[in-house]
Amino acid sequence: MAGTTALPLQQFIASLDNTCLPKILQVCSGVYFQGSIYEISGSEVCFSTGDLIKVIGIELLSVCCEDISNNDKFELPINHTGFFKVVPEEMPYSTVEEMMSLRPVGLESCLPFTFTSRSKMTLGDFTLGAGRALTVLSIERCEGKEDQVRCHVQGQQESSAEVCIPLSSQGEFIECESEECFTLWEIMSSPFLRSRRFHFINTTKFERPLVLSPVYQVLAIMNLRKNVLKFPSSLEVDVVDVTELCKDVNFVAPLSLTEVLSQPDESFPAVVEILESPETRSLFKCSWLPELNQSSHLVFHKTGTSAMILLSSPKSRKAQQYFLVSQQYGGRFRRRPREFNSVYELYVASTQAPGLKVSVTRNCEEVEEEGLPALSVGEQLEVVRCERMDLPCKSSKGEKQSVEALLCQRLQELDDGDDDDDDEEEVKQEDERGEIFLPLYMQGHFVEVLTDNKKYRLRDLGKDFSLPLDVKVVSRDPELETDPLFGFACLRIEGVMLEPTIQASLPHRPDHCFEIPTQWLSMSVSFTKDPLPWPSCQPPKCHVDRVTEVTDTFFYEFRKQDNSDAAPPPRPPKRNLSSSKSSCKKSSSKPSKKSSKADKSKHRAEKSVPTKEFSDLTLNNKRRPPAPPPPPILDDQPPPVVPRKLSAAEMNSGKALPNTYVERKESKKKVPLSDVAADVDSDHDYETVDETLVAMVTKAQENIVFY
């Protein structure tokens, strides 16, 4: 099968194994497979005459079965469970040596072997009749003597004997059928069995002899082709082995970024060509990503492992941003207090950073049935540990309920404004040293209390503090032209990862490098022999981008890997309404004489929450409610007329001006202020009308009338 011998592809591939690969083949004829089909399931199946194919791997797929009688073909999977028997050859052999020499492999690999002779054989003093079965046991090779085969002969009445037959013995020898059965896998694993014919056993459907041929999936690359080809070995094409003649032909070897990492260090720096560009929906939002197009070139400087930190901007009206930052980032950070929206978040943070101190940012009302205490704005708490607490309410079965709660130490109490109350001052001092239980399912609003004003490097934050951590950039990285992290009021460090990276650059800017995380970017490249874009032995001083913006998809994928086993927060217990009502009745019917610490905290919570009267006092209703209407007058008499005082002129003249009072219908409904009874029981503290003021108003009216 050397050099210029053309063979069918099926036959050539069947004679190979993975130990002799790669092999370079040249196509001698094009493919005409089911009407010149050019593609089957995305695999290349059509070649042109003269094409060079470099076979780099083969994989057994199935077995092709051809019926000799009618040339019908069908395929069976390699794991087929049926059994086959060898069909003996019908053509007689003229000598024993011819029968042995025509066998594809040595005799030792297929013993025992049975045959018969159509003519009588005389071996010295021993004569064998025609049709006697001879089973070959071994080959006897002696120096200086003719080779012989040792055979077993079964005689009459269960007698047997062994005879040695020279290989030069002449006659008509016919192979006998063997009782041994084989599976498809056993047949395909033996070159001797693959050259024989078989038939099914225990079936009447396929009693005719079959030729079994393996069907491989061939993995190959071609010159001028950019990807690995996969095609079946059953294509009707003739090929020639030209491995020795085409050693210097350059075949493009597509490599993934993960495969690039396995290349030796001597392969870098190098110019590579992009064979398959990244997906359009990428995980990165950076300036160098649009440059990664098919057929474009990149400079790969080196490979390594980089520590990267994932940061996120706060949620706001604008879209939230995420950044992948190298640990070599040169900016300075200052810690920012974290905000927590539940007690469970406090618990998670306290497990990572013991001694957590927080301040309450929103009032919380007390719910005694669920064990929720009252919290006021400004209270400071220090998380101690997680314990179980008993709830005052019982379950529906009448059993006591206990839940996990966070034990906290009160550090500070707000001033209620009653500075003159000594009892409350004593309660405050007790509460400052008191303990409080916060159930893990409780909703609340807290902010971390920080006293640290130190500036940190990014690498130090990851060592000294647990994550997540809120920070702010107070001084930018001086080596970056534009620092995208500077200017954010707050950034959250989500996590740290060790990523295998490739340091790369574009050919027109070889000194401006960026790091490609190989596990988060899918693309294929090939190494080229293009010269490096800088003078020989004068590599440029590289400046590596230390901040890469990523998409929210990247962040969600990272959170999936990081918090895959995170437990959900606990749920509040079910309340027993009947028990809660009875407890409320008992508590209302038996008030305590002495106020306890819980009563004091409840009193403070009530003072911090607006009551119904204060809630009704809005911007549009700031006046007191109007007074109730006066009682109606039952009679039709006009109100009494107050006598008018006479002026000095009238007194001197002895005449008075006529009264100008005119009776009207509306006057029946008017009641003088003196006739309206005072509402002693009213809650409204109305001012009483001064009689002197009434007299002055009356006198002024009279003067106006007199004038």
C-alpha positions as CSV (number, residue, x, y, z in Angstrom):
1,M,0.0,0.0,0.0
2,A,2.9,2.3,-0.6
3,G,3.3,5.4,-2.7
4,T,1.2,5.4,-5.8
5,T,-1.2,2.5,-5.1
6,A,-4.8,3.7,-5.2
7,L,-7.2,2.1,-2.8
8,P,-10.9,2.7,-1.9
9,L,-11.2,4.9,1.2
10,Q,-13.1,2.2,3.1
11,Q,-10.3,-0.3,2.6
12,F,-7.5,2.1,3.4
13,I,-9.1,3.4,6.6
14,A,-9.9,-0.2,7.7
15,S,-6.2,-1.0,7.5
16,L,-5.2,1.9,9.9
17,D,-5.1,2.3,13.6
18,N,-4.5,5.4,15.7
19,T,-0.9,4.5,16.4
20,C,0.2,5.1,12.7
21,L,-1.5,8.5,12.4
22,P,-1.4,11.1,11.0
23,K,-1.5,10.0,7.3
24,I,-1.6,12.3,4.3
25,L,-3.9,11.1,1.5
26,Q,-4.5,12.4,-2.0
27,V,-7.9,12.1,-3.6
28,C,-7.8,10.2,-7.0
29,S,-11.5,10.6,-7.8
30,G,-14.3,12.8,-6.6
31,V,-17.2,11.6,-4.4
32,Y,-20.5,10.6,-5.9
33,F,-22.5,9.5,-2.8
34,Q,-26.3,9.4,-3.2
35,G,-26.5,11.9,-6.0
36,S,-23.4,14.0,-5.1
37,I,-24.6,15.0,-1.7
38,Y,-22.1,17.6,-0.4
39,E,-23.1,17.6,3.2
40,I,-24.5,15.1,5.7
41,S,-25.3,16.4,9.2
42,G,-22.9,19.3,8.9
43,S,-20.0,17.1,7.8
44,E,-18.0,17.5,4.6
45,V,-18.5,14.5,2.2
46,C,-17.3,15.8,-1.2
47,F,-13.7,16.2,-2.3
48,S,-12.2,17.2,-5.6
49,T,-9.6,15.2,-7.4
50,G,-6.1,16.1,-6.2
51,D,-7.2,17.3,-2.7
52,L,-4.8,16.5,0.1
53,I,-6.3,15.1,3.3
54,K,-4.4,14.8,6.6
55,V,-6.1,12.0,8.7
56,I,-5.6,12.8,12.4
57,G,-8.0,10.4,13.9
58,I,-10.5,7.5,13.3
59,E,-13.4,6.3,15.4
60,L,-15.4,3.2,14.8
61,L,-19.1,4.0,14.2
62,S,-20.9,1.0,12.8
63,V,-20.5,-2.1,10.6
64,C,-21.6,-2.3,7.0
65,C,-23.1,-5.7,6.0
66,E,-23.1,-6.6,2.3
67,D,-25.2,-9.6,1.0
68,I,-23.0,-11.4,-1.6
69,S,-25.9,-12.9,-3.4
70,N,-27.7,-9.6,-4.3
71,N,-25.2,-6.9,-3.2
72,D,-27.7,-5.5,-0.7
73,K,-26.1,-3.4,2.1
74,F,-27.2,-2.4,5.5
75,E,-25.5,-1.1,8.6
76,L,-25.5,-2.5,12.2
77,P,-24.4,-0.6,15.3
78,I,-21.1,-1.8,16.8
79,N,-22.9,-2.8,20.0
80,H,-25.2,-5.2,18.1
81,T,-26.0,-8.2,20.4
82,G,-26.4,-10.9,17.7
83,F,-23.8,-13.6,17.0
84,F,-22.2,-14.7,13.7
85,K,-20.5,-17.8,12.4
86,V,-17.6,-18.0,9.9
87,V,-18.7,-19.2,6.5
88,P,-16.0,-21.7,5.1
89,E,-14.4,-21.0,1.7
90,E,-15.9,-23.0,-1.1
91,M,-12.8,-23.0,-3.3
92,P,-10.6,-26.1,-2.7
93,Y,-6.8,-25.7,-2.2
94,S,-4.4,-27.8,-4.1
95,T,-1.7,-28.0,-1.4
96,V,-1.7,-27.6,2.4
97,E,0.9,-24.9,2.0
98,E,-1.4,-22.9,-0.4
99,M,-4.3,-23.2,2.1
100,M,-2.1,-21.9,4.9
101,S,-0.4,-19.2,2.9
102,L,-3.6,-17.7,1.7
103,R,-4.7,-17.1,5.2
104,P,-4.3,-13.3,6.1
105,V,-2.5,-13.9,9.4
106,G,-0.4,-16.5,11.1
107,L,-1.9,-19.9,11.8
108,E,-1.4,-19.5,15.6
109,S,-3.9,-16.7,15.8
110,C,-6.8,-18.9,14.5
111,L,-6.2,-22.3,15.9
112,P,-7.7,-24.8,15.9
113,F,-8.4,-25.0,12.2
114,T,-10.4,-27.9,10.6
115,F,-10.3,-29.1,6.9
116,T,-10.9,-32.2,4.9
117,S,-9.4,-33.9,1.8
118,R,-11.4,-35.0,-1.1
119,S,-8.8,-37.7,-2.0
120,K,-7.1,-40.4,0.0
121,M,-3.8,-39.5,1.6
122,T,-1.0,-41.8,2.5
123,L,1.4,-40.6,5.1
124,G,4.1,-43.3,5.5
125,D,2.5,-46.3,7.1
126,F,-0.7,-44.3,7.8
127,T,-3.5,-43.9,5.2
128,L,-6.3,-41.3,5.6
129,G,-9.5,-41.9,3.7
130,A,-11.3,-39.2,1.7
131,G,-13.6,-36.8,3.7
132,R,-11.8,-37.4,7.0
133,A,-11.8,-34.2,9.2
134,L,-8.4,-33.0,10.2
135,T,-8.0,-30.4,12.9
136,V,-4.7,-28.4,12.8
137,L,-3.3,-28.1,16.3
138,S,0.1,-26.5,15.6
139,I,2.9,-26.0,13.1
140,E,6.0,-28.0,13.5
141,R,9.1,-26.1,12.3
142,C,12.4,-27.9,12.4
143,E,15.7,-26.7,11.0
144,G,16.9,-28.6,8.0
145,K,13.5,-30.3,7.6
146,E,10.3,-29.5,5.9
147,D,7.6,-27.7,7.9
148,Q,4.6,-29.8,9.0
149,V,1.3,-29.3,10.6
150,R,0.3,-31.4,13.5
151,C,-3.3,-32.5,13.1
152,H,-5.8,-34.4,15.2
153,V,-7.9,-37.2,13.6
154,Q,-11.1,-38.5,15.1
155,G,-11.4,-42.3,14.4
156,Q,-14.1,-44.9,14.8
157,Q,-15.4,-45.9,18.2
158,E,-14.2,-42.6,19.8
159,S,-10.6,-43.4,19.0
160,S,-8.3,-40.5,18.0
161,A,-4.8,-40.0,16.7
162,E,-2.4,-37.3,15.8
163,V,-0.6,-37.1,12.4
164,C,1.9,-34.7,10.9
165,I,1.2,-33.6,7.4
166,P,3.9,-31.9,5.3
167,L,3.0,-28.5,3.9
168,S,3.9,-29.8,0.4
169,S,1.2,-32.5,0.5
170,Q,-1.0,-32.3,-2.6
171,G,-4.7,-32.9,-3.1
172,E,-8.0,-31.1,-2.8
173,F,-8.4,-29.5,0.6
174,I,-11.6,-27.8,1.8
175,E,-12.1,-25.8,4.9
176,C,-14.8,-27.0,7.4
177,E,-17.3,-24.8,9.2
178,S,-16.4,-23.9,12.8
179,E,-18.9,-24.0,15.7
180,E,-17.4,-20.9,17.3
181,C,-19.6,-17.7,17.4
182,F,-18.4,-14.1,17.4
183,T,-19.9,-10.7,18.1
184,L,-19.5,-7.7,15.8
185,W,-17.0,-6.1,18.2
186,E,-14.8,-9.3,18.2
187,I,-14.9,-9.5,14.4
188,M,-13.9,-5.9,14.0
189,S,-11.1,-6.2,16.5
190,S,-9.4,-9.0,14.5
191,P,-7.9,-8.4,11.1
192,F,-8.2,-12.1,10.4
193,L,-11.9,-12.3,11.1
194,R,-12.6,-9.1,9.2
195,S,-11.4,-10.8,6.0
196,R,-13.9,-13.7,6.3
197,R,-17.5,-14.1,5.5
198,F,-20.2,-14.6,8.1
199,H,-23.8,-15.5,8.6
200,F,-26.3,-14.9,11.4
201,I,-27.1,-17.7,13.7
202,N,-30.5,-18.5,15.2
203,T,-32.3,-16.5,12.6
204,T,-33.9,-17.4,9.2
205,K,-33.9,-13.9,7.8
206,F,-30.2,-13.7,6.9
207,E,-28.9,-17.1,6.1
208,R,-26.9,-16.0,3.2
209,P,-23.2,-15.1,3.6
210,L,-22.3,-11.5,4.5
211,V,-19.2,-9.5,4.1
212,L,-18.6,-7.3,7.2
213,S,-16.8,-4.0,6.8
214,P,-16.1,-1.4,9.5
215,V,-17.4,2.1,9.1
216,Y,-15.2,4.8,10.7
217,Q,-15.7,8.4,11.4
218,V,-12.6,10.1,10.0
219,L,-11.2,13.2,11.5
220,A,-9.0,15.1,9.1
221,I,-7.7,18.5,8.2
222,M,-6.9,19.9,4.8
223,N,-4.6,22.5,3.4
224,L,-6.6,25.7,2.7
225,R,-9.4,24.5,5.1
226,K,-10.0,26.2,8.5
227,N,-11.7,23.5,10.5
228,V,-11.6,19.8,11.3
229,L,-13.5,17.7,8.8
230,K,-15.6,14.7,9.9
231,F,-16.8,12.2,7.3
232,P,-17.6,8.5,7.2
233,S,-15.1,6.1,5.7
234,S,-17.8,4.5,3.5
235,L,-17.5,7.3,0.9
236,E,-16.9,6.0,-2.6
237,V,-13.6,7.6,-3.2
238,D,-10.1,6.3,-4.1
239,V,-7.1,7.6,-2.3
240,V,-3.3,7.4,-2.4
241,D,-1.0,7.5,0.6
242,V,1.4,10.4,0.0
243,T,2.7,10.8,3.6
244,E,6.3,10.6,2.6
245,L,6.0,12.9,-0.4
246,C,4.1,15.7,1.4
247,K,5.9,16.1,4.7
248,D,6.5,19.8,4.2
249,V,2.9,20.7,3.3
250,N,1.5,23.2,5.9
251,F,-1.9,22.1,7.2
252,V,-3.8,24.7,9.1
253,A,-4.4,23.4,12.7
254,P,-7.4,25.1,14.3
255,L,-6.9,25.6,18.1
256,S,-9.4,26.7,20.7
257,L,-8.2,29.2,23.3
258,T,-8.0,26.3,25.8
259,E,-5.7,24.4,23.5
260,V,-3.6,27.5,23.0
261,L,-2.9,27.4,26.8
262,S,-1.3,23.9,26.4
263,Q,1.2,25.2,23.8
264,P,4.9,25.4,25.0
265,D,6.2,28.7,26.1
266,E,8.6,28.8,23.1
267,S,5.6,29.2,20.8
268,F,5.1,32.8,22.1
269,P,5.0,35.6,21.1
270,A,3.4,34.7,17.8
271,V,0.9,36.1,15.3
272,V,-2.3,34.1,15.1
273,E,-5.3,34.2,12.7
274,I,-8.8,34.1,13.9
275,L,-10.6,31.2,12.2
276,E,-13.9,31.4,14.2
277,S,-14.9,34.7,15.8
278,P,-16.6,34.9,19.2
279,E,-20.4,34.7,19.5
280,T,-22.3,37.9,18.7
281,R,-23.9,37.8,22.2
282,S,-20.6,38.0,24.0
283,L,-20.1,38.3,27.8
284,F,-17.7,41.3,27.4
285,K,-18.2,45.0,26.6
286,C,-14.8,46.3,25.8
287,S,-13.0,48.1,23.0
288,W,-11.0,45.1,21.7
289,L,-13.9,42.8,21.3
290,P,-15.2,44.3,18.0
291,E,-11.7,43.8,16.6
292,L,-12.0,40.0,16.9
293,N,-13.4,39.2,13.5
294,Q,-12.9,36.2,11.3
295,S,-9.6,36.3,9.3
296,S,-8.3,39.1,11.5
297,H,-4.9,38.8,13.2
298,L,-3.8,39.0,16.8
299,V,-0.5,38.9,18.6
300,F,-0.3,36.4,21.5
301,H,2.4,37.5,23.9
302,K,2.2,34.9,26.6
303,T,-0.2,32.7,28.7
304,G,-0.6,32.6,32.4
305,T,-3.1,32.7,35.3
306,S,-4.4,36.0,36.6
307,A,-6.3,36.9,39.7
308,M,-9.4,38.9,38.8
309,I,-12.0,40.7,40.9
310,L,-15.6,41.2,39.8
311,L,-17.1,44.6,40.7
312,S,-20.7,45.9,40.2
313,S,-22.1,49.4,40.3
314,P,-25.1,50.2,42.5
315,K,-28.6,49.8,41.2
316,S,-30.0,53.1,40.0
317,R,-32.1,54.5,37.2
318,K,-29.3,53.8,34.8
319,A,-28.3,50.3,33.8
320,Q,-26.1,48.5,36.3
321,Q,-22.5,48.0,35.2
322,Y,-20.1,45.2,35.9
323,F,-16.3,45.2,35.7
324,L,-13.6,42.5,35.7
325,V,-10.6,44.1,37.3
326,S,-7.1,42.7,37.5
327,Q,-5.5,42.4,40.9
328,Q,-2.7,44.7,39.6
329,Y,-5.1,47.6,39.5
330,G,-3.2,50.7,40.9
331,G,-6.1,52.8,42.2
332,R,-6.9,53.2,45.9
333,F,-10.2,52.2,47.6
334,R,-12.0,53.3,50.7
335,R,-14.6,51.1,52.4
336,R,-18.2,52.0,52.2
337,P,-20.9,50.9,54.6
338,R,-23.1,48.1,53.3
339,E,-26.9,48.2,53.4
340,F,-29.0,45.3,54.4
341,N,-32.7,44.8,53.8
342,S,-33.4,41.8,56.0
343,V,-32.0,40.1,59.1
344,Y,-31.0,37.2,57.0
345,E,-28.6,39.4,55.1
346,L,-27.2,40.5,58.4
347,Y,-26.7,36.8,59.4
348,V,-24.9,36.0,56.2
349,A,-22.7,39.0,56.5
350,S,-21.9,38.2,60.2
351,T,-20.8,34.7,59.4
352,Q,-18.2,36.2,57.1
353,A,-17.2,39.1,59.3
354,P,-17.8,38.5,63.1
355,G,-18.6,41.5,65.3
356,L,-20.7,43.3,62.6
357,K,-22.2,46.6,63.8
358,V,-25.2,48.1,62.1
359,S,-27.5,51.1,62.5
360,V,-31.3,50.9,62.0
361,T,-32.4,53.2,59.1
362,R,-36.2,52.6,59.2
363,N,-38.7,52.1,62.1
364,C,-40.1,48.7,62.6
365,E,-43.3,48.0,64.5
366,E,-43.5,45.3,67.1
367,V,-45.5,42.1,66.2
368,E,-45.7,40.0,69.3
369,E,-47.2,37.0,67.7
370,E,-44.3,36.6,65.3
371,G,-41.6,37.6,67.7
372,L,-40.7,40.8,65.9
373,P,-39.4,43.5,68.2
374,A,-39.7,47.2,67.7
375,L,-36.8,49.1,66.2
376,S,-36.3,52.8,66.0
377,V,-34.2,54.8,63.5
378,G,-30.7,55.3,64.7
379,E,-30.5,52.4,67.1
380,Q,-27.1,50.7,66.8
381,L,-26.8,46.9,67.1
382,E,-23.9,44.5,67.3
383,V,-24.5,41.0,66.0
384,V,-23.4,38.4,68.5
385,R,-24.5,35.0,67.3
386,C,-27.4,33.0,65.9
387,E,-29.7,31.2,68.4
388,R,-33.2,29.7,68.6
389,M,-35.9,31.7,70.3
390,D,-39.4,30.7,71.4
391,L,-42.4,32.5,70.0
392,P,-45.2,33.6,72.3
393,C,-47.8,32.2,69.9
394,K,-48.4,28.4,69.5
395,S,-48.9,26.4,66.4
396,S,-52.2,25.1,65.2
397,K,-51.5,21.9,67.1
398,G,-51.0,23.8,70.3
399,E,-47.3,23.2,70.4
400,K,-44.6,25.8,71.2
401,Q,-42.8,27.2,68.2
402,S,-39.1,28.2,68.0
403,V,-37.3,29.9,65.2
404,E,-33.7,30.9,64.4
405,A,-33.0,34.4,65.4
406,L,-30.0,36.7,65.5
407,L,-28.9,37.7,69.0
408,C,-27.8,41.4,68.9
409,Q,-26.4,43.7,71.5
410,R,-27.9,47.2,71.8
411,L,-25.2,49.9,71.6
412,Q,-27.1,53.1,71.4
413,E,-30.6,54.4,72.1
414,L,-32.2,57.5,70.6
415,D,-33.3,60.4,72.8
416,D,-37.1,60.6,73.0
417,G,-37.1,64.2,74.1
418,D,-38.2,63.5,77.7
419,D,-35.0,64.6,79.4
420,D,-36.8,65.3,82.6
421,D,-38.0,61.8,83.1
422,D,-35.5,60.0,85.3
423,D,-37.2,56.6,84.9
424,E,-36.9,56.7,81.1
425,E,-33.2,57.6,81.5
426,E,-32.7,54.5,83.6
427,V,-34.5,52.3,81.0
428,K,-32.3,53.8,78.3
429,Q,-29.2,52.8,80.1
430,E,-30.5,49.3,80.6
431,D,-31.4,49.1,76.9
432,E,-28.0,50.2,75.8
433,R,-26.6,47.1,77.6
434,G,-29.6,44.9,76.7
435,E,-29.9,42.1,74.2
436,I,-32.5,41.7,71.4
437,F,-33.5,38.8,69.3
438,L,-34.2,39.4,65.6
439,P,-35.8,36.4,63.7
440,L,-34.0,35.6,60.5
441,Y,-37.2,36.1,58.5
442,M,-37.7,39.6,59.7
443,Q,-37.6,42.4,57.2
444,G,-35.6,45.5,58.2
445,H,-33.3,48.2,56.9
446,F,-29.8,48.5,58.3
447,V,-26.6,50.2,57.4
448,E,-23.1,49.0,58.4
449,V,-21.3,51.2,61.0
450,L,-17.7,51.8,59.9
451,T,-14.9,53.7,61.7
452,D,-12.2,52.8,59.2
453,N,-11.1,55.6,56.9
454,K,-8.0,53.9,55.5
455,K,-7.1,53.7,51.8
456,Y,-6.6,50.2,50.5
457,R,-5.2,48.6,47.4
458,L,-7.4,46.1,45.6
459,R,-5.2,43.1,46.4
460,D,-5.3,44.1,50.1
461,L,-9.1,44.3,50.3
462,G,-9.3,40.7,49.1
463,K,-7.0,39.5,51.8
464,D,-8.2,41.5,54.8
465,F,-12.0,41.4,54.4
466,S,-14.7,39.0,53.4
467,L,-16.8,39.5,50.3
468,P,-19.1,41.0,49.2
469,L,-17.6,44.4,50.2
470,D,-18.7,47.9,49.3
471,V,-15.9,50.3,48.3
472,K,-15.3,53.6,46.5
473,V,-12.3,54.6,44.3
474,V,-10.7,57.6,46.0
475,S,-7.7,57.8,43.7
476,R,-7.6,56.5,40.1
477,D,-5.0,54.2,38.5
478,P,-2.3,56.5,37.1
479,E,-1.3,54.1,34.4
480,L,-4.7,54.0,32.8
481,E,-5.7,56.7,30.2
482,T,-9.3,56.6,31.5
483,D,-10.2,54.9,34.7
484,P,-13.9,53.7,34.4
485,L,-14.1,52.9,38.1
486,F,-13.4,56.5,39.2
487,G,-16.5,58.5,39.8
488,F,-18.8,55.9,41.1
489,A,-20.3,56.7,44.5
490,C,-20.1,53.1,45.5
491,L,-18.9,49.8,44.0
492,R,-19.4,46.3,45.3
493,I,-16.7,43.6,45.2
494,E,-18.7,40.5,44.3
495,G,-16.0,37.9,44.1
496,V,-12.5,36.9,43.2
497,M,-11.5,34.3,40.6
498,L,-8.3,32.8,39.2
499,E,-8.6,32.8,35.5
500,P,-6.2,31.3,32.8
501,T,-5.6,34.1,30.4
502,I,-3.8,34.9,27.2
503,Q,-2.1,38.3,27.0
504,A,-2.9,39.6,23.5
505,S,-2.7,42.8,21.4
506,L,-3.8,44.1,18.0
507,P,-1.0,44.2,15.4
508,H,-1.3,47.9,14.8
509,R,-1.0,48.6,18.6
510,P,1.3,45.8,19.9
511,D,2.2,47.7,23.1
512,H,-1.5,48.1,24.2
513,C,-2.3,44.6,25.6
514,F,-5.4,43.0,27.1
515,E,-6.0,39.8,28.9
516,I,-8.4,37.2,27.3
517,P,-10.1,34.9,29.9
518,T,-10.1,31.6,28.0
519,Q,-12.9,30.0,29.9
520,W,-15.3,32.9,29.2
521,L,-14.6,33.5,25.4
522,S,-15.1,30.9,22.7
523,M,-13.1,31.3,19.5
524,S,-10.6,29.3,17.4
525,V,-7.3,30.5,16.0
526,S,-4.3,29.1,14.1
527,F,-0.7,30.0,14.4
528,T,0.8,31.7,11.4
529,K,4.4,32.3,10.3
530,D,3.9,36.0,9.9
531,P,6.6,38.2,11.4
532,L,6.0,40.0,14.7
533,P,5.0,43.7,14.4
534,W,8.2,45.1,16.0
535,P,11.9,45.1,15.2
536,S,13.8,41.9,15.8
537,C,14.9,41.4,19.4
538,Q,13.2,44.7,20.5
539,P,9.9,43.8,22.0
540,P,7.8,46.8,23.1
541,K,7.0,47.6,26.7
542,C,3.4,46.4,27.1
543,H,0.7,48.2,29.0
544,V,-2.1,45.8,30.0
545,D,-5.7,46.9,30.4
546,R,-6.6,46.3,34.0
547,V,-10.3,47.0,33.8
548,T,-12.7,45.1,31.5
549,E,-16.4,45.8,31.4
550,V,-18.6,42.7,31.2
551,T,-22.3,42.2,30.7
552,D,-25.0,41.2,33.2
553,T,-24.9,37.7,31.6
554,F,-21.4,37.3,32.8
555,F,-22.4,38.3,36.3
556,Y,-25.3,35.9,36.4
557,E,-23.2,33.0,35.2
558,F,-20.6,33.8,37.8
559,R,-23.3,33.9,40.5
560,K,-24.5,30.5,39.4
561,Q,-21.1,29.0,39.9
562,D,-20.5,30.8,43.1
563,N,-23.9,30.3,44.9
564,S,-25.1,27.0,43.5
565,D,-25.5,25.5,47.0
566,A,-26.8,28.7,48.8
567,A,-29.8,28.0,51.0
568,P,-32.8,30.3,50.7
569,P,-33.8,32.6,53.7
570,P,-36.2,31.1,56.3
571,R,-39.9,31.6,56.1
572,P,-41.9,33.0,59.0
573,P,-44.0,30.5,61.1
574,K,-47.7,30.1,60.7
575,R,-49.7,32.0,63.2
576,N,-52.5,30.4,65.2
577,L,-55.2,33.1,65.1
578,S,-57.3,31.6,67.9
579,S,-54.3,31.6,70.3
580,S,-53.3,35.0,69.3
581,K,-56.8,36.4,70.0
582,S,-57.0,34.7,73.4
583,S,-53.5,36.0,74.3
584,C,-54.6,39.5,73.3
585,K,-57.7,39.2,75.5
586,K,-55.7,38.0,78.5
587,S,-53.2,40.8,78.1
588,S,-56.0,43.4,77.9
589,S,-57.9,42.1,80.9
590,K,-54.9,41.9,83.2
591,P,-52.7,44.9,82.8
592,S,-49.5,44.9,84.7
593,K,-48.8,47.5,87.4
594,K,-45.1,47.9,86.7
595,S,-43.9,48.7,83.2
596,S,-41.2,46.2,82.1
597,K,-38.4,46.7,79.6
598,A,-40.5,45.3,76.8
599,D,-43.3,47.8,77.6
600,K,-40.9,50.6,77.5
601,S,-39.6,49.5,74.1
602,K,-43.2,49.1,72.9
603,H,-44.0,52.6,74.2
604,R,-41.0,54.0,72.3
605,A,-42.2,52.3,69.1
606,E,-45.6,53.8,69.5
607,K,-44.1,57.2,69.9
608,S,-42.1,56.8,66.8
609,V,-45.0,55.8,64.7
610,P,-47.6,58.5,63.8
611,T,-51.0,58.0,65.4
612,K,-54.4,58.4,63.8
613,E,-54.8,62.0,64.9
614,F,-51.4,63.0,63.5
615,S,-51.9,61.1,60.3
616,D,-55.1,63.1,59.7
617,L,-53.2,66.3,59.9
618,T,-52.1,66.8,56.3
619,L,-51.0,69.9,54.4
620,N,-54.6,70.5,53.2
621,N,-56.1,70.1,56.7
622,K,-54.1,71.9,59.3
623,R,-57.0,73.7,61.2
624,R,-59.0,72.5,64.1
625,P,-62.2,70.8,63.2
626,P,-65.3,73.2,63.1
627,A,-67.5,73.6,66.1
628,P,-70.8,71.7,66.2
629,P,-73.8,73.7,64.8
630,P,-76.0,75.6,67.4
631,P,-79.4,74.1,68.3
632,P,-82.3,75.3,66.1
633,I,-84.7,78.1,67.3
634,L,-88.2,76.7,67.9
635,D,-90.2,79.9,68.0
636,D,-90.7,82.6,65.4
637,Q,-89.9,85.5,67.6
638,P,-87.2,87.8,66.4
639,P,-84.1,88.1,68.6
640,P,-84.2,90.7,71.3
641,V,-82.9,94.1,70.3
642,V,-80.1,95.4,72.4
643,P,-80.8,99.0,73.5
644,R,-78.6,101.5,71.7
645,K,-76.6,104.0,73.7
646,L,-77.4,107.6,73.0
647,S,-74.7,110.0,71.9
648,A,-74.1,113.3,73.6
649,A,-75.9,115.2,70.8
650,E,-79.0,113.0,71.1
651,M,-79.1,113.4,74.8
652,N,-78.9,117.2,74.5
653,S,-81.6,117.4,71.8
654,G,-83.8,115.0,73.6
655,K,-84.5,113.2,70.4
656,A,-83.2,109.8,69.3
657,L,-82.7,108.5,65.8
658,P,-85.1,105.8,64.7
659,N,-83.9,102.2,65.0
660,T,-82.7,100.9,61.7
661,Y,-83.3,97.2,62.5
662,V,-85.3,95.4,59.8
663,E,-86.7,92.0,60.5
664,R,-85.7,89.4,57.9
665,K,-86.4,85.7,57.4
666,E,-82.8,84.7,57.9
667,S,-82.8,86.3,61.3
668,K,-84.9,83.4,62.6
669,K,-81.9,81.1,62.3
670,K,-79.4,83.4,64.0
671,V,-78.6,82.9,67.7
672,P,-76.6,85.3,69.7
673,L,-73.4,84.0,71.2
674,S,-74.8,84.5,74.7
675,D,-77.6,82.0,74.1
676,V,-75.3,79.1,73.0
677,A,-74.5,76.7,75.8
678,A,-70.8,75.9,76.4
679,D,-69.8,72.3,75.6
680,V,-68.0,71.4,78.8
681,D,-67.2,67.8,77.7
682,S,-65.8,68.8,74.3
683,D,-62.1,67.9,73.6
684,H,-61.6,71.2,71.7
685,D,-60.3,74.0,73.9
686,Y,-62.2,76.9,72.3
687,E,-61.5,80.4,73.6
688,T,-64.3,82.3,75.3
689,V,-65.5,85.6,73.9
690,D,-64.5,88.5,76.0
691,E,-67.5,90.8,76.9
692,T,-65.4,93.9,76.7
693,L,-64.4,93.0,73.2
694,V,-68.1,92.6,72.3
695,A,-68.9,96.0,73.8
696,M,-66.2,97.7,71.8
697,V,-67.3,96.1,68.5
698,T,-70.9,97.2,69.2
699,K,-69.9,100.7,70.0
700,A,-67.9,100.9,66.7
701,Q,-70.9,99.7,64.8
702,E,-73.1,102.4,66.4
703,N,-70.7,105.1,65.6
704,I,-70.6,104.1,62.0
705,V,-74.4,104.1,61.9
706,F,-74.6,107.5,63.6
707,Y,-72.1,109.0,61.2
